Amino acid sequence: MRGKEGKAAVEIEAWERILSKGSISMPYKPTAPKPSPPSPPTPLDCCDLPSGEREKQLLELYSTVSSKKDIETKDSPQNKAFNWILNKDEYCVCPSDKGCEPIQRYVMAVYYYSTKGEDWANCGASSATCNPSGVTNKGSNTSACYSGADQRWLSKDPSCKWCGNNCDDPLYPDCITQINLDNINQGGTLPQELKNITYLYFFSNEDGTISGTIPPQLGLLKNLSFFDINFQDVQGTIPDAFYKLDNLTTLDLNDNKMTGTISSDICNLKDLFFFQAGNDEAGSNNFGGSTLPSCIGSIPTLAVFDVSNSNLKGNIPPFNNPNLSFLDVGDNDFTGSLTGPNWSNLKNLETLVLSGNPIDGTIPTTIGEIKTLQLADFTDMSLTGTMPAEICANRNTNGGNLEFLQSDCEGVTPKVTCTCCTFCN
């Protein structure tokens, strides 16, 4: 008998004969299935979060700053800011980041898009120039960058480094405390999201076409000391919340399109140093024939007060502010006499503009007790009599400081007789 080997050889020979005749094919020999490749890992974003999770968490975070509707409204400033942070910003904000930057960076991006950052004259993301010392714009210079913060807006640098921002609080070095962007061709509106720049104490946006209203939410900035938006197109009223800012020293609103009144609550600002809501030209701020609160004359720190050409009436407040150095209430509809203010107490007054008001009576001799006075304008008024000798004695020709003295002293029979005036109307 054949062994195993012999039997196997016979079987092979038989299969070879069958195959050589071509009558059948070699039967299918199954093979073991190849193992499937492992599933690729879930892609991670720049924060090492699963795809879509960063967007979800940032949306939740920024919905505490802006309304979710605004964030999701196509091409709104909030939508542009969110999409920039999510898809273009190389800095990579992560939802778990600590400090001011996560929210602050979004707010600054909203502010950029809200004020037409694409058209900024200096250091915008697409500005032709980024000059740390400012560039010429319409014949004047833009504000310079703060030292060490001279990068373009929307750059990959921390927002503290963007030109016009400053972070000078040693306890919170990543938190913006100052925003100074003047004459850079800003437009659009001021966003309410600025309320989230918690440590902001200085804000200046001069000379542009910013419109809309002052967001009342900015009254939540408890550290705010300096607020300047003059020479813009801002409308509406002074927010009541501003009168509750205990640290406010400067409120500069001149040459806008504001309406309403100047509330007596302004006297709650015990540290108010500078208040300006007047106009170089008529047709700007218009307070509708309202009156000035008499308590303004009792704010002890007040040094500059300008409400010129803003459609106010009534009596001039009884100014008794010992630190007052600049007073301009000209070109309004103030009536009565000049006996209300305590002129002799205004020991630091340098500029006094009363012109363009139908105030009558005579010029008080006590104005002559203001030895610091450099300019006094009594033109286009209903005053009569003679310029007091005490005022003439302060003319710089007599060794005093009074360089410019103006009154209605023109003509054969002038309303005011003045032999020491530098200009007669």
Residue pairs with C-beta under 8 A, 6 or more apart in sequence:
2 10
18 24
19 26
42 50
42 51
43 50
43 51
44 50
44 51
45 51
45 53
45 54
46 54
46 92
46 94
47 54
47 92
47 94
47 95
47 96
49 57
49 94
49 95
54 86
54 94
54 95
55 86
57 95
58 82
58 85
58 86
58 93
58 95
59 68
59 71
59 82
60 95
61 95
61 102
61 103
62 71
62 78
62 82
62 103
62 106
63 71
65 103
65 106
65 107
65 193
65 196
66 78
66 110
66 193
67 78
70 76
70 78
70 79
71 78
71 79
71 82
72 79
73 79
77 110
77 113
77 114
77 188
77 191
78 110
78 191
78 193
80 109
80 113
81 106
81 109
81 110
81 112
81 113
82 106
84 109
84 154
85 93
85 105
85 106
85 109
88 154
89 105
89 154
89 156
90 156
91 105
91 156
91 157
91 158
93 101
93 102
93 105
93 106
94 102
95 102
99 172
99 174
99 175
100 172
100 174
100 175
100 176
100 198
100 199
101 158
101 159
101 174
103 196
104 159
104 174
104 175
104 176
104 196
104 197
105 158
105 159
106 193
107 191
107 193
107 194
107 196
107 197
108 153
108 159
108 162
108 165
108 176
109 154
110 191
110 193
111 190
111 191
111 193
111 194
112 124
112 125
112 153
112 154
113 188
114 188
114 189
114 190
114 191
115 186
115 187
115 188
115 189
115 190
115 205
115 208
115 210
116 185
116 186
116 187
116 188
117 124
117 125
117 153
117 154
118 124
118 125
118 126
119 185
119 187
120 127
120 153
120 181
120 184
120 185
120 186
121 127
121 129
121 135
121 137
121 142
121 183
121 184
121 185
122 129
122 130
122 131
122 134
122 135
122 137
122 142
122 163
122 184
123 129
123 130
123 131
123 145
123 150
123 151
123 152
123 153
123 162
123 163
123 164
123 184
124 152
124 153
124 184
125 152
125 153
125 154
125 155
127 152
129 135
130 150
130 151
130 152
130 163
131 142
132 144
132 145
132 150
132 163
133 144
133 145
134 141
134 142
134 143
134 144
135 141
135 142
137 183
137 184
137 185
138 183
140 183
140 207
141 183
142 181
142 182
142 183
142 184
143 164
143 180
143 181
143 182
143 183
143 184
143 204
143 206
145 163
145 164
146 163
146 164
146 165
146 166
146 178
146 180
148 161
149 160
149 161
149 162
149 163
149 164
149 165
149 166
149 167
150 161
150 163
151 157
151 161
151 162
151 163
152 162
152 163
153 162
153 163
154 162
155 161
155 162
158 174
159 165
159 176
160 166
160 167
160 173
160 174
160 175
160 176
164 179
164 180
164 181
164 184
165 176
165 178
165 179
166 176
166 177
166 178
166 179
166 180
166 202
167 173
167 174
167 175
167 176
167 177
168 177
168 178
169 175
169 177
169 199
172 199
175 197
175 198
175 199
176 197
176 199
176 200
177 199
177 200
177 201
177 202
177 223
178 200
178 201
178 202
178 203
179 197
179 200
179 202
179 203
179 204
179 205
180 202
180 203
180 204
181 204
181 205
182 204
182 205
182 206
182 207
183 206
183 207
183 208
184 208
185 208
185 209
186 205
186 208
186 209
186 210
186 232
187 208
187 209
187 210
187 211
188 210
188 211
188 212
189 210
189 211
189 212
189 213
190 205
190 210
190 212
190 214
190 215
190 218
190 229
190 234
191 215
192 215
192 217
192 218
194 200
194 203
194 215
194 217
194 218
194 221
195 215
195 217
195 218
195 220
195 221
197 221
198 221
198 223
199 223
200 221
200 223
200 224
201 221
201 223
201 224
201 225
201 226
201 247
202 225
202 226
203 224
203 226
203 227
203 228
204 226
204 227
204 228
204 229
205 228
205 229
205 232
206 228
206 229
206 230
206 231
206 232
207 230
207 231
207 232
208 231
208 232
209 232
209 233
210 229
210 232
210 233
210 234
211 232
211 233
211 234
211 235
211 257
212 234
212 235
212 236
213 234
213 235
213 236
213 237
214 229
214 234
214 236
214 238
214 239
214 242
215 239
216 239
216 240
216 241
217 241
218 224
218 227
218 239
218 241
218 242
219 239
219 240
219 241
219 242
219 244
219 245
220 241
221 245
222 245
222 246
222 247
223 247
224 245
224 247
224 248
225 247
225 248
225 249
225 250
226 249
226 250
227 242
227 248
227 250
227 251
227 252
228 250
228 252
229 252
229 253
229 256
230 252
230 253
230 254
230 255
230 256
230 276
231 254
231 255
231 256
232 255
232 256
233 256
233 257
234 253
234 256
234 257
234 258
235 256
235 257
235 258
235 259
236 258
236 259
236 260
237 258
237 259
237 260
237 261
238 251
238 253
238 258
238 260
238 262
238 263
238 277
240 263
240 265
242 248
242 251
243 263
243 265
243 266
243 268
243 269
244 265
244 268
245 269
246 269
246 270
246 271
247 271
248 269
248 271
248 272
249 271
249 272
249 273
249 274
249 301
250 273
250 274
250 275
251 269
251 272
251 274
251 275
251 276
251 277
252 274
252 275
252 276
253 276
253 277
253 285
254 276
254 277
254 278
254 279
254 280
254 284
254 285
254 306
255 278
255 279
255 280
255 281
255 284
255 285
256 284
256 285
257 284
257 285
257 286
258 277
258 285
258 286
258 287
259 285
259 286
259 287
259 288
260 287
260 288
260 290
261 287
261 288
261 290
262 277
262 287
262 290
262 292
262 293
262 307
263 293
264 293
264 295
266 272
266 275
266 293
266 295
266 296
266 299
267 293
267 295
267 296
267 298
267 299
269 299
270 299
270 300
270 301
271 301
272 299
272 301
272 302
273 301
273 302
273 303
273 304
273 323
274 303
274 304
275 302
275 304
275 305
275 306
276 304
276 305
276 306
276 307
277 285
277 287
277 306
277 307
277 310
278 285
278 306
278 307
278 308
278 309
278 310
278 328
279 285
279 308
279 309
279 310
280 309
281 309
282 309
282 331
284 309
284 310
285 310
286 310
286 311
287 307
287 310
287 311
287 312
288 311
289 311
289 312
289 313
289 333
290 312
290 313
291 312
291 313
291 314
291 315
292 307
292 312
292 314
292 316
292 317
292 329
293 317
294 315
294 317
294 318
295 317
296 302
296 305
296 317
296 319
297 317
297 318
297 319
297 320
297 321
297 341
297 342
298 320
298 321
299 321
300 321
300 322
300 323
301 321
301 323
302 321
302 323
302 324
303 321
303 323
303 324
303 325
303 326
303 348
304 324
304 325
304 326
305 319
305 321
305 324
305 326
305 327
305 328
305 329
306 326
306 327
306 328
307 328
307 329
307 332
308 328
308 329
308 330
308 331
308 332
308 353
309 330
309 331
309 332
309 356
310 332
311 332
311 333
312 329
312 332
312 333
312 334
313 332
313 333
313 334
313 335
314 334
314 335
314 336
315 334
315 335
315 336
315 340
316 329
316 334
316 336
316 338
316 340
316 341
316 354
316 357
316 359
317 340
317 341
318 340
318 341
318 342
319 327
319 340
319 341
319 342
319 346
320 341
320 342
320 345
320 346
321 346
322 345
322 346
322 347
322 348
323 348
324 346
324 348
324 349
325 348
325 349
325 350
325 351
325 372
326 349
326 350
326 351
327 346
327 349
327 351
327 352
327 353
328 351
328 353
329 353
329 354
329 357
330 353
330 354
330 355
330 356
330 357
330 377
331 355
331 356
331 357
332 356
332 357
333 357
333 358
334 357
334 358
334 359
335 357
335 358
335 359
335 360
336 359
336 360
337 359
337 360
337 361
338 354
338 359
338 361
338 362
338 363
338 364
338 367
338 383
339 361
339 364
343 364
343 366
343 367
343 369
343 370
344 366
344 369
344 370
346 370
347 370
347 371
347 372
348 372
349 370
349 372
349 373
350 372
350 373
350 374
350 375
350 401
351 373
351 374
351 375
352 367
352 370
352 373
352 375
352 376
352 377
353 375
353 377
354 377
354 378
354 381
355 377
355 378
355 379
355 380
355 381
355 406
356 379
356 380
356 381
357 381
358 381
358 382
359 381
359 382
359 383
360 381
360 382
360 383
360 384
361 383
361 384
362 383
362 384
362 385
362 386
363 378
363 383
363 385
363 387
363 388
363 391
363 407
363 416
364 388
365 388
365 389
365 390
365 391
366 390
367 373
367 376
367 388
367 390
367 391
368 388
368 389
368 390
368 391
368 392
368 393
368 394
369 390
370 394
371 394
371 400
371 401
372 401
373 394
373 401
373 402
374 401
374 402
374 403
374 404
375 402
375 403
375 404
375 405
376 391
376 402
376 404
376 405
376 406
377 404
377 406
378 406
378 407
378 408
378 416
379 406
379 407
379 408
379 423
379 425
380 408
380 425
381 408
382 415
383 407
383 408
383 415
383 416
384 415
384 416
385 416
385 417
386 416
386 417
386 418
387 405
387 407
387 409
387 416
387 417
387 418
387 419
387 420
387 421
391 402
391 405
391 420
392 398
392 405
392 418
392 419
392 420
393 400
394 400
394 401
394 402
395 402
395 403
395 405
395 420
396 402
396 403
397 420
403 422
404 422
404 423
405 418
405 420
405 421
405 422
405 423
406 421
406 422
406 423
406 424
406 425
407 416
407 418
407 421
407 424
407 425
408 414
408 415
408 416
408 424
408 425
409 415
409 416
409 417
409 418
409 421
409 424
409 425
410 424
410 425
414 424
418 424
